[in-house]
Amino acid sequence: MSEPMNRLHSLPPVAIGDIHGCLDLLNAAVEKFHDRHLVLLGDYVDRGPDDRGVLDRVRDLVEFGRATALMGNHDDMMIRAVLEGRSAEVWLHNGGDVTMNEYGDDHGALREDAVWMREHLQQHVIIGGTLFAHAMRPDPTGRDVDTHLWGRPDGSSPLYRLPKGVTHSVHGHTVVDEPVTAEASDGSIVWFIDTGAVHTGILTALDTASWTTTELSAH
């Protein structure tokens, strides 16, 4: 195995914040961390300039083993609207109209992408000692089924305890001016790294090998 492939599989991953159709920023992240496994924290669609292009890129990255892709709340809304006919109006009013316009009359491609997302996006994942989830830590009891997609770190959602041996969690969803890290009551560490790429032009990456962040831009 070549040195870059050894590095890809041996080092902890690099987490990438919410993309929202910003293909140029996703490409910048892939190029910057060309020899590292990526964990994409979700929200690939809605509001951005190239949702279809982002989904094509995410599919390639996942299928070639370069990335683990999580489900975001916008991705979940698209799946429910397109495949289940549920809450379509809510999705369209939260950026889904932009995504729909990109597909135009190509309903087959829209449905195909939604099916792929439903089958391949993970709700949350633990790699080494780190839990990755879109919005907040999942409820270990399974009763709170929405917090990992919709929760906020403003006190409205609990910061659940991590499984034994897991010391960190990394999330997107809540837009912050710069990456935020805090210590939870149990001594574990939580990160929030969504710097609102579709609005700011800045996509944040967090290297969980060194716990350092990188701001990525298309220029």
C-alpha positions as CSV (number, residue, x, y, z in Angstrom):
1,M,0.0,0.0,0.0
2,S,1.4,3.4,-0.9
3,E,2.3,6.0,1.7
4,P,-0.8,8.2,1.0
5,M,-3.1,5.3,1.3
6,N,-1.5,4.2,4.6
7,R,-2.0,7.7,5.9
8,L,-5.6,7.7,4.7
9,H,-6.5,4.7,6.7
10,S,-4.2,5.1,9.7
11,L,-4.8,8.7,11.0
12,P,-8.0,9.9,12.6
13,P,-10.3,11.6,10.0
14,V,-10.8,15.3,9.1
15,A,-14.3,16.5,9.7
16,I,-15.9,18.9,7.2
17,G,-18.7,21.3,8.1
18,D,-22.0,21.9,6.3
19,I,-21.5,22.3,2.5
20,H,-25.0,23.4,1.2
21,G,-24.2,23.2,-2.5
22,C,-20.8,24.8,-2.4
23,L,-18.9,22.4,-4.7
24,D,-15.9,24.6,-5.0
25,L,-15.4,24.6,-1.2
26,L,-15.9,20.8,-1.0
27,N,-13.3,20.4,-3.8
28,A,-10.9,22.7,-1.9
29,A,-11.3,20.4,1.2
30,V,-10.7,17.3,-0.8
31,E,-7.6,18.8,-2.4
32,K,-6.2,20.1,0.9
33,F,-6.6,16.8,2.7
34,H,-6.0,14.5,-0.3
35,D,-4.3,11.9,1.8
36,R,-6.9,11.8,4.7
37,H,-10.2,10.2,5.3
38,L,-13.0,12.8,5.5
39,V,-16.1,12.8,7.7
40,L,-18.7,15.0,6.0
41,L,-21.1,16.3,8.7
42,G,-24.2,16.6,6.4
43,D,-26.3,19.3,4.7
44,Y,-25.1,18.8,1.2
45,V,-28.2,20.4,-0.5
46,D,-30.3,23.5,-0.3
47,R,-29.4,27.2,-0.6
48,G,-26.2,26.8,-2.5
49,P,-25.1,27.2,-6.1
50,D,-24.5,23.5,-7.1
51,D,-26.4,21.0,-5.0
52,R,-26.4,18.3,-7.7
53,G,-22.6,18.7,-8.2
54,V,-22.1,18.4,-4.5
55,L,-24.1,15.2,-4.3
56,D,-22.2,13.7,-7.3
57,R,-18.9,14.5,-5.5
58,V,-20.1,13.1,-2.2
59,R,-21.3,9.9,-3.9
60,D,-17.9,9.5,-5.5
61,L,-16.0,10.1,-2.3
62,V,-18.1,7.6,-0.4
63,E,-18.1,4.9,-3.0
64,F,-14.2,5.2,-3.4
65,G,-13.7,5.0,0.4
66,R,-12.5,8.6,0.7
67,A,-15.2,9.8,3.0
68,T,-17.9,8.9,5.4
69,A,-21.0,11.0,4.8
70,L,-23.5,11.8,7.6
71,M,-27.2,12.8,7.3
72,G,-28.0,16.4,7.8
73,N,-31.4,17.8,8.5
74,H,-31.7,19.3,5.1
75,D,-30.8,16.0,3.5
76,D,-33.4,14.3,5.6
77,M,-36.0,16.9,4.6
78,M,-35.2,16.2,0.9
79,I,-35.5,12.5,1.3
80,R,-38.9,12.8,3.1
81,A,-40.2,15.2,0.5
82,V,-39.1,13.4,-2.6
83,L,-39.5,9.8,-1.6
84,E,-42.3,9.9,1.0
85,G,-44.2,13.0,0.0
86,R,-43.9,14.3,3.5
87,S,-43.3,18.0,4.6
88,A,-42.5,19.1,1.1
89,E,-43.6,22.6,1.8
90,V,-41.3,22.8,4.8
91,W,-38.4,21.6,2.7
92,L,-39.1,24.1,-0.2
93,H,-39.3,27.0,2.3
94,N,-35.9,26.0,3.8
95,G,-33.8,26.1,0.6
96,G,-35.4,23.1,-1.1
97,D,-36.7,25.3,-3.8
98,V,-33.1,26.1,-4.9
99,T,-32.4,22.3,-5.1
100,M,-35.6,21.6,-7.0
101,N,-34.8,24.4,-9.5
102,E,-31.4,22.8,-10.2
103,Y,-33.0,19.5,-11.2
104,G,-35.8,21.1,-13.2
105,D,-37.8,18.5,-15.0
106,D,-35.2,15.7,-14.3
107,H,-37.4,14.1,-11.7
108,G,-35.7,10.7,-12.2
109,A,-32.3,12.1,-11.2
110,L,-33.8,13.9,-8.2
111,R,-35.3,10.6,-7.0
112,E,-32.2,8.7,-7.7
113,D,-30.1,11.0,-5.6
114,A,-32.6,10.9,-2.8
115,V,-32.6,7.1,-2.8
116,W,-28.8,7.1,-2.7
117,M,-28.8,9.5,0.3
118,R,-31.4,7.4,2.2
119,E,-29.3,4.3,1.6
120,H,-25.8,5.7,2.2
121,L,-25.9,8.6,4.6
122,Q,-25.2,7.6,8.2
123,Q,-27.1,9.1,11.1
124,H,-23.9,9.3,13.2
125,V,-20.6,7.4,13.5
126,I,-17.9,6.7,16.0
127,I,-14.3,6.6,14.7
128,G,-11.7,5.9,17.3
129,G,-12.6,8.0,20.3
130,T,-14.7,10.6,18.5
131,L,-18.4,10.6,17.7
132,F,-19.5,12.6,14.7
133,A,-23.1,13.7,14.2
134,H,-24.7,16.5,12.3
135,A,-26.4,18.6,15.0
136,M,-25.9,17.2,18.5
137,R,-24.9,14.0,20.2
138,P,-27.6,11.2,19.8
139,D,-29.7,10.1,22.7
140,P,-28.1,6.9,24.0
141,T,-31.5,5.6,25.0
142,G,-32.9,6.1,21.4
143,R,-36.0,8.0,22.7
144,D,-35.0,11.4,21.4
145,V,-34.9,10.5,17.7
146,D,-34.3,14.1,16.3
147,T,-31.6,15.7,18.4
148,H,-28.7,14.4,16.2
149,L,-30.3,16.1,13.2
150,W,-32.1,19.2,14.7
151,G,-30.7,19.9,18.1
152,R,-29.0,23.1,19.1
153,P,-26.3,23.9,21.7
154,D,-28.4,26.8,23.1
155,G,-29.8,24.8,26.1
156,S,-32.9,23.7,24.2
157,S,-31.3,20.3,23.5
158,P,-29.5,18.1,26.0
159,L,-25.8,17.4,25.5
160,Y,-26.0,13.6,26.0
161,R,-23.2,11.6,27.5
162,L,-20.9,9.8,25.1
163,P,-20.4,6.0,25.1
164,K,-17.6,4.6,27.2
165,G,-14.2,5.2,25.6
166,V,-15.4,8.1,23.4
167,T,-14.0,11.4,24.5
168,H,-14.9,13.9,21.8
169,S,-17.9,14.8,19.6
170,V,-17.9,16.9,16.4
171,H,-20.9,18.6,14.9
172,G,-22.1,21.1,12.3
173,H,-25.7,22.5,11.9
174,T,-25.4,25.5,14.2
175,V,-23.7,28.4,12.4
176,V,-20.8,29.9,14.4
177,D,-18.5,32.8,13.6
178,E,-15.5,30.5,14.2
179,P,-15.2,26.9,15.4
180,V,-16.4,26.5,19.0
181,T,-15.1,23.9,21.5
182,A,-16.2,23.3,25.1
183,E,-15.9,20.8,27.9
184,A,-19.0,19.0,28.9
185,S,-19.9,18.2,32.5
186,D,-18.5,14.6,32.1
187,G,-15.2,16.0,31.0
188,S,-15.7,15.1,27.3
189,I,-15.1,17.7,24.6
190,V,-17.6,18.9,22.1
191,W,-16.9,20.8,18.8
192,F,-19.1,22.9,16.5
193,I,-17.6,23.7,13.2
194,D,-20.3,25.0,10.8
195,T,-19.1,28.4,9.7
196,G,-22.0,28.9,7.3
197,A,-20.1,28.3,4.1
198,V,-23.0,29.1,1.8
199,H,-23.2,32.6,3.3
200,T,-19.6,33.3,4.3
201,G,-17.6,31.5,1.6
202,I,-15.7,29.8,4.4
203,L,-15.8,26.0,4.9
204,T,-14.2,24.8,8.1
205,A,-12.3,21.5,8.5
206,L,-11.3,20.0,11.8
207,D,-8.3,17.6,11.9
208,T,-9.1,15.2,14.7
209,A,-5.5,13.9,14.7
210,S,-4.2,17.3,15.9
211,W,-7.4,19.1,16.9
212,T,-6.6,22.0,14.6
213,T,-9.0,23.8,12.3
214,T,-8.5,25.0,8.7
215,E,-10.6,27.6,7.0
216,L,-11.1,26.7,3.3
217,S,-12.1,29.1,0.6
218,A,-12.4,28.8,-3.2
219,H,-9.8,31.5,-3.8
